[in-house]
Amino acid sequence: MTNFSNEICKVIRQSIANNGTPDCIVLAQTSMRVATNTLGDLGVPILSSQMLATPKVLAVAASPSGNLKV
């Protein structure tokens, strides 16, 4: 599972390097949750459970600044 987690983190960090820091990161599959702790230093909400993430994603999208801290 460590290789899986490392690969997720690598791709996310590469995306941030190329595109800037997002308002939040959504790990779309429950199995991707293993990367949550490693990405904690990014300073943005990391949502990993579909059932929990959906209401939070909608709240971020609906916030006036688009940068709701959850």
Backbone bond lengths (Angstrom), bond angles and torsions (degrees), N, CA, C in turn:
res aa  C-N    CA-C-N  psi(-1)  N-CA   C-N-CA  omega(-1)  CA-C   N-CA-C  phi
1 M - - - 1.447 - - 1.530 110.83 -
2 T 1.330 117.42 -23.80 1.457 120.48 -179.45 1.523 111.27 -62.69
3 N 1.327 117.86 -42.83 1.464 120.60 178.93 1.524 110.57 -62.57
4 F 1.319 116.75 -40.17 1.458 122.26 178.54 1.529 109.80 -61.49
5 S 1.319 116.85 -47.99 1.459 122.04 179.04 1.524 111.27 -62.24
6 N 1.315 117.02 -44.31 1.462 121.43 179.93 1.525 111.40 -61.81
7 E 1.315 116.62 -40.10 1.466 120.22 -179.52 1.529 111.01 -67.27
8 I 1.328 117.13 -40.87 1.466 120.81 176.70 1.521 109.72 -59.92
9 C 1.318 116.72 -48.50 1.474 121.28 -179.44 1.519 111.22 -61.69
10 K 1.310 116.86 -42.42 1.462 121.47 -179.58 1.530 110.80 -60.15
11 V 1.316 117.02 -46.20 1.463 121.03 -178.31 1.529 110.82 -66.90
12 I 1.325 117.30 -41.80 1.465 120.49 179.86 1.526 110.27 -65.28
13 R 1.317 117.40 -45.52 1.469 120.10 179.98 1.529 111.53 -65.11
14 Q 1.307 117.02 -36.10 1.465 120.80 177.18 1.533 110.19 -66.12
15 S 1.310 116.37 -40.89 1.460 120.59 177.46 1.529 111.11 -62.24
16 I 1.336 116.52 -42.03 1.463 120.72 178.52 1.527 110.29 -65.15
17 A 1.317 117.25 -40.88 1.466 120.75 178.51 1.527 110.99 -61.38
18 N 1.322 116.41 -36.31 1.462 120.77 -177.73 1.530 113.46 -84.61
19 N 1.339 117.17 -30.53 1.466 120.71 -169.76 1.522 115.12 -121.61
20 G 1.316 118.19 -6.76 1.456 121.11 -176.77 1.522 111.70 94.05
21 T 1.322 115.36 168.87 1.463 121.28 -176.77 1.521 110.89 -78.94
22 P 1.321 117.40 128.60 1.467 120.59 179.40 1.529 111.12 -80.33
23 D 1.321 116.44 170.50 1.466 121.32 176.03 1.521 111.06 -71.18
24 C 1.324 116.75 -30.34 1.464 121.57 176.28 1.523 107.88 -159.30
25 I 1.314 114.95 166.61 1.463 121.69 176.48 1.514 106.75 -120.14
26 V 1.322 115.71 128.71 1.460 120.64 178.32 1.516 107.97 -111.63
27 L 1.323 115.91 115.79 1.460 121.76 175.00 1.521 106.03 -88.85
28 A 1.314 116.14 103.57 1.457 122.21 -166.06 1.526 114.59 -70.14
29 Q 1.284 118.05 -18.14 1.459 120.72 179.09 1.522 109.02 -116.71
30 T 1.288 115.75 139.18 1.462 120.56 -178.82 1.526 111.28 -56.76
31 S 1.318 117.63 -34.36 1.466 120.84 -179.39 1.524 112.38 -65.11
32 M 1.324 117.80 -20.03 1.460 121.77 -179.49 1.528 112.32 -76.66
33 R 1.312 115.93 -7.73 1.467 120.89 -178.45 1.531 112.39 -57.36
34 V 1.315 117.17 -23.26 1.468 120.61 -179.27 1.525 112.28 -59.72
35 A 1.325 117.85 -17.65 1.464 121.32 -179.26 1.523 112.78 -90.01
36 T 1.317 118.24 -6.60 1.462 122.08 -173.43 1.521 112.59 -57.04
37 N 1.305 118.40 -50.62 1.469 121.03 -176.74 1.524 112.22 -64.70
38 T 1.311 116.77 -37.32 1.459 120.83 -178.57 1.522 112.06 -69.31
39 L 1.332 116.93 -25.27 1.461 121.04 -178.87 1.523 112.64 -94.13
40 G 1.312 117.54 0.65 1.454 122.06 -175.90 1.517 115.04 -59.18
41 D 1.316 117.69 -23.69 1.465 120.95 -179.20 1.526 113.56 -76.08
42 L 1.318 118.20 -5.21 1.460 121.00 -177.33 1.528 112.86 -75.39
43 G 1.326 116.96 -19.71 1.458 120.18 176.26 1.517 115.32 77.34
44 V 1.315 117.38 19.30 1.468 121.43 176.16 1.528 108.47 -126.21
45 P 1.339 117.35 154.13 1.464 118.92 177.30 1.530 110.76 -60.88
46 I 1.322 115.73 139.12 1.456 121.62 176.02 1.518 106.94 -118.44
47 L 1.307 115.44 115.86 1.460 121.82 -175.92 1.519 108.23 -106.05
48 S 1.342 116.23 128.31 1.456 117.58 -172.47 1.517 115.25 -129.24
49 S 1.280 118.69 -11.60 1.458 119.71 178.74 1.517 108.08 -109.95
50 Q 1.305 116.98 125.04 1.454 120.09 -176.32 1.525 112.29 -56.30
51 M 1.310 117.03 -41.26 1.454 119.80 -178.59 1.526 111.37 -67.65
52 L 1.320 117.54 -36.07 1.456 121.16 179.28 1.526 111.49 -85.61
53 A 1.307 117.05 -31.86 1.455 120.74 -174.34 1.522 113.27 -72.82
54 T 1.300 117.79 -37.90 1.463 119.88 -173.65 1.521 113.16 -56.13
55 P 1.352 119.89 -50.96 1.466 117.94 178.95 1.530 112.83 -62.84
56 K 1.331 117.57 -33.74 1.462 120.38 -179.57 1.528 110.79 -72.22
57 V 1.320 117.24 -40.10 1.456 120.57 177.08 1.525 109.93 -61.14
58 L 1.316 116.67 -43.18 1.461 120.28 178.34 1.524 111.36 -63.85
59 A 1.329 116.91 -37.25 1.470 120.51 178.45 1.529 110.71 -66.15
60 V 1.325 117.89 -41.11 1.465 121.24 177.66 1.525 109.26 -64.21
61 A 1.318 116.66 -44.30 1.464 120.16 -178.94 1.526 111.67 -64.05
62 A 1.317 117.14 -33.57 1.460 121.36 -177.12 1.524 113.43 -86.52
63 S 1.328 117.80 -12.25 1.471 119.26 -177.62 1.526 109.75 -69.00
64 P 1.322 117.10 145.71 1.464 120.37 -176.67 1.523 114.16 -55.48
65 S 1.317 116.82 -39.39 1.466 119.44 -177.96 1.526 112.01 -90.57
66 G 1.330 117.13 -10.36 1.459 120.23 -175.02 1.515 111.90 71.13
67 N 1.336 116.42 13.84 1.460 120.62 -175.38 1.520 109.75 -134.95
68 L 1.299 117.19 51.85 1.464 122.75 -179.91 1.514 109.97 -70.65
69 K 1.313 118.33 128.71 1.458 121.84 177.00 1.515 107.84 -87.31
70 V 1.307 116.29 116.77 1.459 122.18 -176.79 1.494 109.59 -104.51
